[in-house]
Amino acid sequence: MTRVGFRWLERGSCRHPEVMTMAGGSLCSVDFPALVGVIEHPTRGVFLFDTGYDPAFFEATKPFPERLYRWTTPVAIDEGQEWLAWLAAHAIDETSISGTIISHFHGDHVAGMRHLADKPVYCARAGLTELRKPGRFGRVRQGLISALVPKRADANARFFEDAPAQTLSSAFAPFEEGRDILGDGRLLAVELPGHCVGHWGLAFVTQEDQPVLLAADAVWSGRSITERRAPPRITTALLGNTKAYRSTLNLLSEAASNNGDLAILPSHCRASVKSLCQCDDT
């Protein structure tokens, strides 16, 4: 795989009891950052892996039943994490952003889509279809807030399922196949089923020659991978499929133990950022 630039940056956070994200976890609420991947392609510009939180989240969750999402998942976004301030703080030129890669359509991963809806959106067809299904209560129960993704983004969708299959290198074993979303072998979407419908990660190699697998919400914590500690069934059954979730967790655990150089990065784990050869200190 050809290398790309990469940074793993926080944009907002939420709080959950740890026990809801990992068996045997604390009953106390824990701060979970929403991490955004900034991928610098050498010829095609910058791609964002997810968007993190955005002030749009508060607007979209004012009405009921969407307000239930806000009640059960308290969210924090400081002034420095508003869109233009966040871009400036990390020296990201907005005009250089060529598209967004969406791991899945939960609110903490797509809240910033209002800023990116007119650019290509790489995502799972199954996930977008689920987001647009009728029934607001049903969507909220699944963590989906349809208003966060402007309808005009649908016309710009490029689906993982339609991208050509490509064999992954042994650095990602036992994961065997990805989808070449740009057609040049640099960014390979990897299906990670279980968390919700249409949940995918992303495999690539950084400029420091480190293989990286962005695992999105396949787990909330690196500890879950090393200790094979899945969330309780009530969590996985509410959002997705328990059997598929635990199968994916086992594959991630095997990949971590087999490949010492592989950085597996969940989207809500600050500690996992240390897996990178070089990380952004901001």
Beta strands, then each sheet from edge to edge (+ up, - down):
strand 1: 3-17
strand 2: 29-41
strand 3: 45-49
strand 4: 75-76
strand 5: 97-101
strand 6: 121-123
strand 7: 157-159
strand 8: 165-167
strand 9: 177-180
strand 10: 188-191
strand 11: 200-206
strand 12: 211-216
strand 13: 263-266
sheet 1: 4+ 1- 2+ 3- 5- 6- 7-
sheet 2: 4+ 1- 11- 10+ 9- 8+
sheet 3: 4+ 1- 11- 12+ 13+
end
